[in-house]
C-alpha cells in the first residue's frame, strides 16, 4: 500500500508493445480484424471503468460538500465562542473532521478533474502516413500495415487506460477510507466529549 501511495500521483511511461511475429506481412487479414475488434471491446471496457469511477466520485463529492461545509461552520462557531464557553476538545475534533473532509474532497477532485483517459478512434493525421498512402505497395499490404499499426495503438491505449484506472480506483478507495475513519473517529470522540 505504501508503494501505491508513492506512485499515486506519478505518471510512469506506458511501454509500447509490438506484435510478437517475425514476418508481419504474412498475418491473415481476418485475424487482424478479429484482434482489432477484441481490442476495441477491451478499450470500451476501460473507458466504462473510467466513467463509473468518475460518476461514483461525483456522487461522493455531492455528499461530502455539505458535510465539509458543516464541519467548517462548526469549527468556526466553536472558535468564535467566548473564552469561558469554548471547549478545546471540540475545537480539536472539528479541526480533525475538517482536515479529513477537505483531504477526501481533494482526492476525489483529482479523480474527476484531470480525466486523462484515451478514447476510441484516432484522428486521420495520426493514421495517414505518406509511405502507407502511396501506391508503392499493394492495397492489401498497405491495409494490413494500417491494421497492424492500429493493433499496436489499441494496445497502447488499453495499457495506458488500465494504469490510469488503477490509480483512480485506488484514490477513490483511499478517499472512502478517509471518510469512514473520519466519521467513525469523529463519532467516537464526540460521544466521549458529551
N, C-alpha and C positions, 0 to 999 in steps of 0.2 A: 504494500500500500504506500510505503514511503517513496518507492521508485515512481509509482504513478503520480504521487503528489509533486515530485520533482519535475516530471515531464508534462504536468497538467497544462501549462501554457506555452511550452516549447513546441516548435514545429520541426519535425525531422523530415528530411528529404525523402520522398517516395522513390523507391528504386524502380527503374524501368525494366520491365520484363520483356523477353523476346521469345518467339516460338522456338521450341527445342527440336527443330527439324533442320537437317543439314541442307537438303535441296528443297527450298520452299516453292519452287516452280512446279513441283510435282504434286502439290497438295490439291486434292479434289475440290472443285468449286462448291459442291453441295456440302462438304464437310466444313468449309469456311463459312458458308451461310448458316449452318447449324451452330457453329461456335459463336457467331455474331448474335444469333437470336437468343442463345443462352446467356451470353454476356449482357445483352440488353435487359434480360429479366433480372439478372443479378444487380445491375446498375439501378434498375427501377426499385428493387428491394432496398438498396442502400439509401436511395432518396426517400423511400417510405419511412425507414427508420429515422432519418433526419427530420422529416415532417412530424412524426409522432413525438420525438424528443422536444422539438420546438413547441408544439401545441401543449404538451404537459408542462413545460417551463412557463409558458404564458399563463396557464391555469394557476400554477403555484404563485406566480408574480401577482396575479389578481387577488389572491388570498393574502399574500404577505404584505402588500402595500398598506391596507388599512391596519393590519396588526403592527407593522413597523411605525406608522404614524401614531398609533395609540401608545406604543411603548415610549416613543419620543415625548408625547404630550404628558404622560405620567411622570417621566423623568423631569421635565421642565416644571411641572406642577409641584413635585416634591422638592426640587431645588429652590423654588421661589417661596416656599413656606417660611414662616417665621422661624427663627433660630430655636425657640423653645419647642415647637411642634415638629420640626424636621426630624426624620428618622434616617440616620446614616446608612442603616442596613437596607432600607427600602431604596435609597438612592443607589447603592451598590447593585442591588437586584435589577433596578430599571436600567442602569448603565450596562449591565451584563446582557439583559434582554435586547437592548437597543443595538449593541455591538453584534450580537448573533443575528438579529434580523437584518441589519444592514449588510453584513458579510454574506448571508444567504441570498439577499437580493442582488448583490454584485455578482456572485457566482451564477445566478440564474440569468442575469443580463448578459454575461459572457457566452451563455449558450444561445441566446436569442439574437443578439445584435450582429456579431460577425458570422453570418451564415455563409460559410466558405465552401459548401459542397459543390461538386462538379455535376452539372446536369447532363441529360442525354443529348445526343446530336453534336455536330460541330459546324462551325462557320465554313463556308466554301473556301475562303482564303487559306484555311488550315488543311484542306484536303487537296485542292487543285494545285499540284506542283508541275512545273514545266516538263520534267522527264516522264511524268505519267500521262500528260495530256498530248504529247507529240506522238505521231504515228510510227515511231521507230520500232516499236514492238507491236505485237498483235493485240487486238482489242481484248481478247481473253486473258492475255498475260497482264495487261495494264489493269484490268478489272480485278484480277487476283492480287496484284500488288496493292491496290487500294484496299481490298478486303483484309489483307494481312496487316496492313498498317492500321486499319480500323480495329482489328482484334487487339493489337498492342495498345492502342489508345483506350479502348474499353477496359482492358485490364488495369491500366494506369489509373483511370477514373475510379474503378471499383476499389482498388487498393487505397487510394487517397481518401475516398469517402469512408471506407471502413475504419481507417486510422482516426479520422476526424470524428466519426460517430462514437468510437470507443471513448475518446476524450470527453465528448459532450455528454454521453451517458454517465460517465464517472463523475463529472461535475454535477450533474443532476442528482445522482445518488448522494454525493457529498453534501449538497445543499439540503436535501431532505434529512440527512443525518444531523446536520447542524440545527435544523428547525426542531427536530424531535428532542435532541439533547436540551435545546433552549427551553422548550415548553415544559418538558418533564422536570428539568432542574429548576426552572423558574417557579413551577407549581409547588415543588417540594420546599424550596426556600421560602416562598410566600406563606405556605402553611405553617412553617416553623416560626415565622415572624409574627403571625397573628395569634 
